[in-house]
């Protein structure tokens, strides 16, 4: 994934100023089984929003392995 910033979003015409742009998904891996696809933009993990002060990794650490989040 690539962390999205307002500058990156503006340059690439992305619809979100913050988040994680998914570049690749491992076939049959957890993300694939959850329906995440290359090109998706993840803006939150559960109720933890990815924002200027919360990276994708920080949001992810709030979940347990195997936990289903919406």
PyMOL Python script that loads the backbone (N, CA, C, O; Angstrom):
from pymol import cmd

cmd.read_pdbstr("""\
ATOM      1  N   UNK A   1       0.834  -1.167   0.000  1.00  0.00           N
ATOM      2  CA  UNK A   1       0.000   0.000   0.000  1.00  0.00           C
ATOM      3  C   UNK A   1       0.882   1.234   0.000  1.00  0.00           C
ATOM      4  O   UNK A   1       2.070   1.173   0.316  1.00  0.00           O
ATOM      5  N   UNK A   2       0.277   2.353  -0.360  1.00  0.00           N
ATOM      6  CA  UNK A   2       0.940   3.656  -0.306  1.00  0.00           C
ATOM      7  C   UNK A   2       0.074   4.557   0.563  1.00  0.00           C
ATOM      8  O   UNK A   2      -1.131   4.675   0.343  1.00  0.00           O
ATOM      9  N   UNK A   3       0.696   5.190   1.550  1.00  0.00           N
ATOM     10  CA  UNK A   3      -0.047   6.157   2.381  1.00  0.00           C
ATOM     11  C   UNK A   3      -0.437   7.351   1.503  1.00  0.00           C
ATOM     12  O   UNK A   3       0.396   7.901   0.782  1.00  0.00           O
ATOM     13  N   UNK A   4      -1.694   7.737   1.574  1.00  0.00           N
ATOM     14  CA  UNK A   4      -2.188   8.876   0.805  1.00  0.00           C
ATOM     15  C   UNK A   4      -2.065  10.135   1.650  1.00  0.00           C
ATOM     16  O   UNK A   4      -2.430  10.155   2.826  1.00  0.00           O
ATOM     17  N   UNK A   5      -1.550  11.174   1.032  1.00  0.00           N
ATOM     18  CA  UNK A   5      -1.487  12.496   1.647  1.00  0.00           C
ATOM     19  C   UNK A   5      -2.285  13.443   0.754  1.00  0.00           C
ATOM     20  O   UNK A   5      -2.583  13.096  -0.389  1.00  0.00           O
ATOM     21  N   UNK A   6      -2.633  14.618   1.245  1.00  0.00           N
ATOM     22  CA  UNK A   6      -3.356  15.558   0.388  1.00  0.00           C
ATOM     23  C   UNK A   6      -2.589  15.877  -0.904  1.00  0.00           C
ATOM     24  O   UNK A   6      -3.197  16.041  -1.962  1.00  0.00           O
ATOM     25  N   UNK A   7      -1.272  15.962  -0.818  1.00  0.00           N
ATOM     26  CA  UNK A   7      -0.471  16.265  -2.012  1.00  0.00           C
ATOM     27  C   UNK A   7      -0.542  15.123  -3.023  1.00  0.00           C
ATOM     28  O   UNK A   7      -0.737  15.359  -4.215  1.00  0.00           O
ATOM     29  N   UNK A   8      -0.383  13.885  -2.549  1.00  0.00           N
ATOM     30  CA  UNK A   8      -0.457  12.723  -3.427  1.00  0.00           C
ATOM     31  C   UNK A   8      -1.845  12.600  -4.043  1.00  0.00           C
ATOM     32  O   UNK A   8      -1.978  12.276  -5.223  1.00  0.00           O
ATOM     33  N   UNK A   9      -2.870  12.857  -3.250  1.00  0.00           N
ATOM     34  CA  UNK A   9      -4.247  12.787  -3.750  1.00  0.00           C
ATOM     35  C   UNK A   9      -4.475  13.809  -4.857  1.00  0.00           C
ATOM     36  O   UNK A   9      -5.098  13.498  -5.872  1.00  0.00           O
ATOM     37  N   UNK A  10      -3.973  15.026  -4.665  1.00  0.00           N
ATOM     38  CA  UNK A  10      -4.157  16.078  -5.667  1.00  0.00           C
ATOM     39  C   UNK A  10      -3.425  15.743  -6.971  1.00  0.00           C
ATOM     40  O   UNK A  10      -3.967  15.928  -8.060  1.00  0.00           O
ATOM     41  N   UNK A  11      -2.213  15.260  -6.849  1.00  0.00           N
ATOM     42  CA  UNK A  11      -1.415  14.935  -8.037  1.00  0.00           C
ATOM     43  C   UNK A  11      -2.052  13.801  -8.844  1.00  0.00           C
ATOM     44  O   UNK A  11      -2.029  13.820 -10.075  1.00  0.00           O
ATOM     45  N   UNK A  12      -2.612  12.825  -8.152  1.00  0.00           N
ATOM     46  CA  UNK A  12      -3.149  11.638  -8.815  1.00  0.00           C
ATOM     47  C   UNK A  12      -4.665  11.629  -8.965  1.00  0.00           C
ATOM     48  O   UNK A  12      -5.228  10.646  -9.445  1.00  0.00           O
ATOM     49  N   UNK A  13      -5.330  12.700  -8.566  1.00  0.00           N
ATOM     50  CA  UNK A  13      -6.785  12.773  -8.697  1.00  0.00           C
ATOM     51  C   UNK A  13      -7.516  11.742  -7.865  1.00  0.00           C
ATOM     52  O   UNK A  13      -8.543  11.213  -8.292  1.00  0.00           O
ATOM     53  N   UNK A  14      -6.998  11.447  -6.676  1.00  0.00           N
ATOM     54  CA  UNK A  14      -7.642  10.458  -5.808  1.00  0.00           C
ATOM     55  C   UNK A  14      -8.808  11.079  -5.050  1.00  0.00           C
ATOM     56  O   UNK A  14      -8.783  12.275  -4.759  1.00  0.00           O
ATOM     57  N   UNK A  15      -9.825  10.294  -4.727  1.00  0.00           N
ATOM     58  CA  UNK A  15     -11.012  10.843  -4.062  1.00  0.00           C
ATOM     59  C   UNK A  15     -10.883  10.992  -2.542  1.00  0.00           C
ATOM     60  O   UNK A  15     -11.848  11.385  -1.887  1.00  0.00           O
ATOM     61  N   UNK A  16      -9.715  10.687  -1.969  1.00  0.00           N
ATOM     62  CA  UNK A  16      -9.524  10.802  -0.517  1.00  0.00           C
ATOM     63  C   UNK A  16      -8.185  11.466  -0.239  1.00  0.00           C
ATOM     64  O   UNK A  16      -7.190  11.170  -0.901  1.00  0.00           O
ATOM     65  N   UNK A  17      -8.161  12.364   0.741  1.00  0.00           N
ATOM     66  CA  UNK A  17      -6.919  13.053   1.105  1.00  0.00           C
ATOM     67  C   UNK A  17      -6.019  12.212   2.000  1.00  0.00           C
ATOM     68  O   UNK A  17      -4.807  12.424   2.031  1.00  0.00           O
ATOM     69  N   UNK A  18      -6.596  11.263   2.726  1.00  0.00           N
ATOM     70  CA  UNK A  18      -5.835  10.397   3.616  1.00  0.00           C
ATOM     71  C   UNK A  18      -6.338   8.982   3.471  1.00  0.00           C
ATOM     72  O   UNK A  18      -7.508   8.763   3.157  1.00  0.00           O
ATOM     73  N   UNK A  19      -5.464   8.019   3.697  1.00  0.00           N
ATOM     74  CA  UNK A  19      -5.833   6.617   3.624  1.00  0.00           C
ATOM     75  C   UNK A  19      -4.670   5.805   3.125  1.00  0.00           C
ATOM     76  O   UNK A  19      -3.528   6.264   3.101  1.00  0.00           O
ATOM     77  N   UNK A  20      -4.980   4.578   2.722  1.00  0.00           N
ATOM     78  CA  UNK A  20      -3.979   3.667   2.183  1.00  0.00           C
ATOM     79  C   UNK A  20      -4.456   3.206   0.812  1.00  0.00           C
ATOM     80  O   UNK A  20      -5.519   2.596   0.694  1.00  0.00           O
ATOM     81  N   UNK A  21      -3.676   3.496  -0.223  1.00  0.00           N
ATOM     82  CA  UNK A  21      -3.983   3.070  -1.581  1.00  0.00           C
ATOM     83  C   UNK A  21      -3.404   1.671  -1.756  1.00  0.00           C
ATOM     84  O   UNK A  21      -2.191   1.481  -1.664  1.00  0.00           O
ATOM     85  N   UNK A  22      -4.264   0.698  -2.007  1.00  0.00           N
ATOM     86  CA  UNK A  22      -3.841  -0.696  -2.122  1.00  0.00           C
ATOM     87  C   UNK A  22      -3.240  -0.923  -3.510  1.00  0.00           C
ATOM     88  O   UNK A  22      -3.909  -0.752  -4.529  1.00  0.00           O
ATOM     89  N   UNK A  23      -1.967  -1.309  -3.527  1.00  0.00           N
ATOM     90  CA  UNK A  23      -1.292  -1.563  -4.798  1.00  0.00           C
ATOM     91  C   UNK A  23      -1.371  -3.022  -5.219  1.00  0.00           C
ATOM     92  O   UNK A  23      -1.469  -3.328  -6.407  1.00  0.00           O
ATOM     93  N   UNK A  24      -1.330  -3.912  -4.252  1.00  0.00           N
ATOM     94  CA  UNK A  24      -1.315  -5.336  -4.556  1.00  0.00           C
ATOM     95  C   UNK A  24      -1.969  -6.110  -3.418  1.00  0.00           C
ATOM     96  O   UNK A  24      -1.856  -5.729  -2.253  1.00  0.00           O
ATOM     97  N   UNK A  25      -2.646  -7.189  -3.758  1.00  0.00           N
ATOM     98  CA  UNK A  25      -3.281  -8.053  -2.764  1.00  0.00           C
ATOM     99  C   UNK A  25      -2.785  -9.474  -3.003  1.00  0.00           C
ATOM    100  O   UNK A  25      -2.800  -9.959  -4.134  1.00  0.00           O
ATOM    101  N   UNK A  26      -2.351 -10.135  -1.945  1.00  0.00           N
ATOM    102  CA  UNK A  26      -1.865 -11.512  -2.044  1.00  0.00           C
ATOM    103  C   UNK A  26      -3.052 -12.435  -2.314  1.00  0.00           C
ATOM    104  O   UNK A  26      -4.015 -12.453  -1.547  1.00  0.00           O
ATOM    105  N   UNK A  27      -2.984 -13.205  -3.411  1.00  0.00           N
ATOM    106  CA  UNK A  27      -4.088 -14.133  -3.704  1.00  0.00           C
ATOM    107  C   UNK A  27      -4.348 -15.080  -2.533  1.00  0.00           C
ATOM    108  O   UNK A  27      -3.423 -15.662  -1.966  1.00  0.00           O
ATOM    109  N   UNK A  28      -5.623 -15.217  -2.188  1.00  0.00           N
ATOM    110  CA  UNK A  28      -6.101 -16.089  -1.109  1.00  0.00           C
ATOM    111  C   UNK A  28      -5.603 -15.667   0.276  1.00  0.00           C
ATOM    112  O   UNK A  28      -5.760 -16.418   1.240  1.00  0.00           O
ATOM    113  N   UNK A  29      -5.009 -14.486   0.387  1.00  0.00           N
ATOM    114  CA  UNK A  29      -4.586 -13.967   1.677  1.00  0.00           C
ATOM    115  C   UNK A  29      -5.757 -13.330   2.402  1.00  0.00           C
ATOM    116  O   UNK A  29      -6.858 -13.268   1.856  1.00  0.00           O
ATOM    117  N   UNK A  30      -5.541 -12.856   3.621  1.00  0.00           N
ATOM    118  CA  UNK A  30      -6.632 -12.266   4.406  1.00  0.00           C
ATOM    119  C   UNK A  30      -7.323 -11.092   3.704  1.00  0.00           C
ATOM    120  O   UNK A  30      -8.550 -11.000   3.726  1.00  0.00           O
ATOM    121  N   UNK A  31      -6.558 -10.204   3.088  1.00  0.00           N
ATOM    122  CA  UNK A  31      -7.172  -9.056   2.405  1.00  0.00           C
ATOM    123  C   UNK A  31      -8.011  -9.520   1.221  1.00  0.00           C
ATOM    124  O   UNK A  31      -9.112  -9.013   1.005  1.00  0.00           O
ATOM    125  N   UNK A  32      -7.500 -10.476   0.456  1.00  0.00           N
ATOM    126  CA  UNK A  32      -8.234 -11.024  -0.684  1.00  0.00           C
ATOM    127  C   UNK A  32      -9.542 -11.663  -0.210  1.00  0.00           C
ATOM    128  O   UNK A  32     -10.601 -11.447  -0.800  1.00  0.00           O
ATOM    129  N   UNK A  33      -9.453 -12.450   0.862  1.00  0.00           N
ATOM    130  CA  UNK A  33     -10.664 -13.101   1.390  1.00  0.00           C
ATOM    131  C   UNK A  33     -11.669 -12.085   1.923  1.00  0.00           C
ATOM    132  O   UNK A  33     -12.871 -12.348   1.949  1.00  0.00           O
ATOM    133  N   UNK A  34     -11.174 -10.923   2.349  1.00  0.00           N
ATOM    134  CA  UNK A  34     -12.068  -9.876   2.854  1.00  0.00           C
ATOM    135  C   UNK A  34     -12.649  -9.028   1.724  1.00  0.00           C
ATOM    136  O   UNK A  34     -13.488  -8.161   1.968  1.00  0.00           O
ATOM    137  N   UNK A  35     -12.204  -9.273   0.488  1.00  0.00           N
ATOM    138  CA  UNK A  35     -12.757  -8.542  -0.646  1.00  0.00           C
ATOM    139  C   UNK A  35     -11.986  -7.289  -1.021  1.00  0.00           C
ATOM    140  O   UNK A  35     -12.455  -6.505  -1.846  1.00  0.00           O
ATOM    141  N   UNK A  36     -10.819  -7.084  -0.437  1.00  0.00           N
ATOM    142  CA  UNK A  36      -9.994  -5.920  -0.786  1.00  0.00           C
ATOM    143  C   UNK A  36      -9.301  -6.215  -2.104  1.00  0.00           C
ATOM    144  O   UNK A  36      -8.803  -7.320  -2.319  1.00  0.00           O
ATOM    145  N   UNK A  37      -9.270  -5.225  -2.987  1.00  0.00           N
ATOM    146  CA  UNK A  37      -8.690  -5.383  -4.316  1.00  0.00           C
ATOM    147  C   UNK A  37      -7.661  -4.291  -4.572  1.00  0.00           C
ATOM    148  O   UNK A  37      -7.720  -3.214  -3.978  1.00  0.00           O
ATOM    149  N   UNK A  38      -6.713  -4.583  -5.466  1.00  0.00           N
ATOM    150  CA  UNK A  38      -5.750  -3.567  -5.891  1.00  0.00           C
ATOM    151  C   UNK A  38      -6.530  -2.372  -6.449  1.00  0.00           C
ATOM    152  O   UNK A  38      -7.474  -2.540  -7.221  1.00  0.00           O
ATOM    153  N   UNK A  39      -6.125  -1.180  -6.052  1.00  0.00           N
ATOM    154  CA  UNK A  39      -6.817   0.038  -6.472  1.00  0.00           C
ATOM    155  C   UNK A  39      -7.786   0.571  -5.431  1.00  0.00           C
ATOM    156  O   UNK A  39      -8.227   1.717  -5.525  1.00  0.00           O
ATOM    157  N   UNK A  40      -8.123  -0.246  -4.439  1.00  0.00           N
ATOM    158  CA  UNK A  40      -9.002   0.215  -3.358  1.00  0.00           C
ATOM    159  C   UNK A  40      -8.276   1.253  -2.509  1.00  0.00           C
ATOM    160  O   UNK A  40      -7.047   1.277  -2.451  1.00  0.00           O
ATOM    161  N   UNK A  41      -9.045   2.095  -1.861  1.00  0.00           N
ATOM    162  CA  UNK A  41      -8.514   3.050  -0.899  1.00  0.00           C
ATOM    163  C   UNK A  41      -9.159   2.750   0.448  1.00  0.00           C
ATOM    164  O   UNK A  41     -10.379   2.826   0.597  1.00  0.00           O
ATOM    165  N   UNK A  42      -8.325   2.408   1.425  1.00  0.00           N
ATOM    166  CA  UNK A  42      -8.796   2.116   2.780  1.00  0.00           C
ATOM    167  C   UNK A  42      -8.708   3.415   3.574  1.00  0.00           C
ATOM    168  O   UNK A  42      -7.619   3.971   3.723  1.00  0.00           O
ATOM    169  N   UNK A  43      -9.824   3.902   4.081  1.00  0.00           N
ATOM    170  CA  UNK A  43      -9.845   5.163   4.826  1.00  0.00           C
ATOM    171  C   UNK A  43     -10.079   4.955   6.319  1.00  0.00           C
ATOM    172  O   UNK A  43      -9.943   5.892   7.105  1.00  0.00           O
ATOM    173  N   UNK A  44     -10.427   3.739   6.711  1.00  0.00           N
ATOM    174  CA  UNK A  44     -10.636   3.431   8.130  1.00  0.00           C
ATOM    175  C   UNK A  44     -10.520   1.933   8.326  1.00  0.00           C
ATOM    176  O   UNK A  44     -10.742   1.149   7.403  1.00  0.00           O
ATOM    177  N   UNK A  45     -10.170   1.552   9.540  1.00  0.00           N
ATOM    178  CA  UNK A  45     -10.172   0.152   9.938  1.00  0.00           C
ATOM    179  C   UNK A  45     -11.069   0.086  11.165  1.00  0.00           C
ATOM    180  O   UNK A  45     -10.705   0.555  12.243  1.00  0.00           O
ATOM    181  N   UNK A  46     -12.234  -0.498  10.985  1.00  0.00           N
ATOM    182  CA  UNK A  46     -13.234  -0.458  12.045  1.00  0.00           C
ATOM    183  C   UNK A  46     -13.636   0.987  12.279  1.00  0.00           C
ATOM    184  O   UNK A  46     -14.012   1.691  11.342  1.00  0.00           O
ATOM    185  N   UNK A  47     -13.559   1.429  13.522  1.00  0.00           N
ATOM    186  CA  UNK A  47     -13.916   2.817  13.825  1.00  0.00           C
ATOM    187  C   UNK A  47     -12.685   3.723  13.899  1.00  0.00           C
ATOM    188  O   UNK A  47     -12.794   4.880  14.306  1.00  0.00           O
ATOM    189  N   UNK A  48     -11.505   3.202  13.505  1.00  0.00           N
ATOM    190  CA  UNK A  48     -10.265   3.984  13.527  1.00  0.00           C
ATOM    191  C   UNK A  48      -9.996   4.566  12.145  1.00  0.00           C
ATOM    192  O   UNK A  48      -9.611   3.846  11.223  1.00  0.00           O
ATOM    193  N   UNK A  49     -10.197   5.844  12.012  1.00  0.00           N
ATOM    194  CA  UNK A  49     -10.023   6.546  10.741  1.00  0.00           C
ATOM    195  C   UNK A  49      -8.543   6.786  10.456  1.00  0.00           C
ATOM    196  O   UNK A  49      -7.788   7.150  11.358  1.00  0.00           O
ATOM    197  N   UNK A  50      -8.129   6.586   9.211  1.00  0.00           N
ATOM    198  CA  UNK A  50      -6.777   6.897   8.786  1.00  0.00           C
ATOM    199  C   UNK A  50      -6.769   8.374   8.423  1.00  0.00           C
ATOM    200  O   UNK A  50      -7.517   8.814   7.551  1.00  0.00           O
ATOM    201  N   UNK A  51      -5.919   9.129   9.095  1.00  0.00           N
ATOM    202  CA  UNK A  51      -5.958  10.577   8.979  1.00  0.00           C
ATOM    203  C   UNK A  51      -4.552  11.121   9.132  1.00  0.00           C
ATOM    204  O   UNK A  51      -3.597  10.347   9.194  1.00  0.00           O
ATOM    205  N   UNK A  52      -4.405  12.424   9.194  1.00  0.00           N
ATOM    206  CA  UNK A  52      -3.096  13.065   9.279  1.00  0.00           C
ATOM    207  C   UNK A  52      -2.290  12.565  10.475  1.00  0.00           C
ATOM    208  O   UNK A  52      -1.072  12.410  10.381  1.00  0.00           O
ATOM    209  N   UNK A  53      -2.955  12.314  11.587  1.00  0.00           N
ATOM    210  CA  UNK A  53      -2.239  11.893  12.792  1.00  0.00           C
ATOM    211  C   UNK A  53      -2.398  10.401  13.111  1.00  0.00           C
ATOM    212  O   UNK A  53      -1.951   9.944  14.163  1.00  0.00           O
ATOM    213  N   UNK A  54      -3.035   9.639  12.208  1.00  0.00           N
ATOM    214  CA  UNK A  54      -3.198   8.194  12.402  1.00  0.00           C
ATOM    215  C   UNK A  54      -2.906   7.490  11.080  1.00  0.00           C
ATOM    216  O   UNK A  54      -3.696   7.566  10.138  1.00  0.00           O
ATOM    217  N   UNK A  55      -1.764   6.802  11.019  1.00  0.00           N
ATOM    218  CA  UNK A  55      -1.388   6.094   9.798  1.00  0.00           C
ATOM    219  C   UNK A  55      -2.178   4.789   9.671  1.00  0.00           C
ATOM    220  O   UNK A  55      -2.846   4.361  10.612  1.00  0.00           O
ATOM    221  N   UNK A  56      -2.091   4.176   8.512  1.00  0.00           N
ATOM    222  CA  UNK A  56      -2.715   2.869   8.281  1.00  0.00           C
ATOM    223  C   UNK A  56      -2.210   1.863   9.310  1.00  0.00           C
ATOM    224  O   UNK A  56      -2.995   1.117   9.895  1.00  0.00           O
ATOM    225  N   UNK A  57      -0.899   1.847   9.528  1.00  0.00           N
ATOM    226  CA  UNK A  57      -0.306   0.903  10.477  1.00  0.00           C
ATOM    227  C   UNK A  57      -0.826   1.138  11.887  1.00  0.00           C
ATOM    228  O   UNK A  57      -1.139   0.181  12.596  1.00  0.00           O
ATOM    229  N   UNK A  58      -0.922   2.393  12.303  1.00  0.00           N
ATOM    230  CA  UNK A  58      -1.441   2.696  13.643  1.00  0.00           C
ATOM    231  C   UNK A  58      -2.893   2.247  13.773  1.00  0.00           C
ATOM    232  O   UNK A  58      -3.276   1.686  14.799  1.00  0.00           O
ATOM    233  N   UNK A  59      -3.696   2.487  12.751  1.00  0.00           N
ATOM    234  CA  UNK A  59      -5.091   2.055  12.778  1.00  0.00           C
ATOM    235  C   UNK A  59      -5.183   0.529  12.820  1.00  0.00           C
ATOM    236  O   UNK A  59      -6.038  -0.029  13.508  1.00  0.00           O
ATOM    237  N   UNK A  60      -4.306  -0.133  12.086  1.00  0.00           N
ATOM    238  CA  UNK A  60      -4.304  -1.591  12.033  1.00  0.00           C
ATOM    239  C   UNK A  60      -3.934  -2.209  13.373  1.00  0.00           C
ATOM    240  O   UNK A  60      -4.492  -3.239  13.751  1.00  0.00           O
ATOM    241  N   UNK A  61      -2.998  -1.592  14.102  1.00  0.00           N
ATOM    242  CA  UNK A  61      -2.568  -2.130  15.393  1.00  0.00           C
ATOM    243  C   UNK A  61      -3.687  -2.140  16.426  1.00  0.00           C
ATOM    244  O   UNK A  61      -3.547  -2.783  17.466  1.00  0.00           O
ATOM    245  N   UNK A  62      -4.780  -1.453  16.173  1.00  0.00           N
ATOM    246  CA  UNK A  62      -5.908  -1.478  17.091  1.00  0.00           C
ATOM    247  C   UNK A  62      -6.772  -2.718  16.932  1.00  0.00           C
ATOM    248  O   UNK A  62      -7.751  -2.889  17.659  1.00  0.00           O
ATOM    249  N   UNK A  63      -6.417  -3.591  15.982  1.00  0.00           N
ATOM    250  CA  UNK A  63      -7.195  -4.816  15.743  1.00  0.00           C
ATOM    251  C   UNK A  63      -6.353  -6.037  16.081  1.00  0.00           C
ATOM    252  O   UNK A  63      -5.123  -6.002  16.026  1.00  0.00           O
ATOM    253  N   UNK A  64      -7.041  -7.117  16.431  1.00  0.00           N
ATOM    254  CA  UNK A  64      -6.370  -8.380  16.707  1.00  0.00           C
ATOM    255  C   UNK A  64      -6.281  -9.211  15.429  1.00  0.00           C
ATOM    256  O   UNK A  64      -7.158  -9.092  14.573  1.00  0.00           O
ATOM    257  N   UNK A  65      -5.253 -10.053  15.268  1.00  0.00           N
ATOM    258  CA  UNK A  65      -5.186 -10.950  14.110  1.00  0.00           C
ATOM    259  C   UNK A  65      -6.447 -11.794  14.011  1.00  0.00           C
ATOM    260  O   UNK A  65      -6.900 -12.373  14.998  1.00  0.00           O
ATOM    261  N   UNK A  66      -7.003 -11.857  12.816  1.00  0.00           N
ATOM    262  CA  UNK A  66      -8.202 -12.653  12.588  1.00  0.00           C
ATOM    263  C   UNK A  66      -9.505 -11.947  12.904  1.00  0.00           C
ATOM    264  O   UNK A  66     -10.579 -12.463  12.594  1.00  0.00           O
ATOM    265  N   UNK A  67      -9.429 -10.763  13.523  1.00  0.00           N
ATOM    266  CA  UNK A  67     -10.632 -10.007  13.889  1.00  0.00           C
ATOM    267  C   UNK A  67     -11.289  -9.450  12.629  1.00  0.00           C
ATOM    268  O   UNK A  67     -10.598  -8.962  11.735  1.00  0.00           O
ATOM    269  N   UNK A  68     -12.595  -9.519  12.552  1.00  0.00           N
ATOM    270  CA  UNK A  68     -13.338  -8.918  11.441  1.00  0.00           C
ATOM    271  C   UNK A  68     -13.695  -7.495  11.836  1.00  0.00           C
ATOM    272  O   UNK A  68     -14.292  -7.260  12.887  1.00  0.00           O
ATOM    273  N   UNK A  69     -13.321  -6.547  10.978  1.00  0.00           N
ATOM    274  CA  UNK A  69     -13.642  -5.136  11.220  1.00  0.00           C
ATOM    275  C   UNK A  69     -14.409  -4.598  10.032  1.00  0.00           C
ATOM    276  O   UNK A  69     -14.235  -5.071   8.908  1.00  0.00           O
ATOM    277  N   UNK A  70     -15.254  -3.616  10.271  1.00  0.00           N
ATOM    278  CA  UNK A  70     -16.072  -3.067   9.194  1.00  0.00           C
ATOM    279  C   UNK A  70     -15.536  -1.790   8.671  1.00  0.00           C
ATOM    280  O   UNK A  70     -16.118  -1.204   7.758  1.00  0.00           O
TER     281      UNK A  70
END
""", "prot")
cmd.dss("prot")
cmd.show_as("cartoon", "prot")
cmd.util.cbc("prot")
cmd.orient("prot")
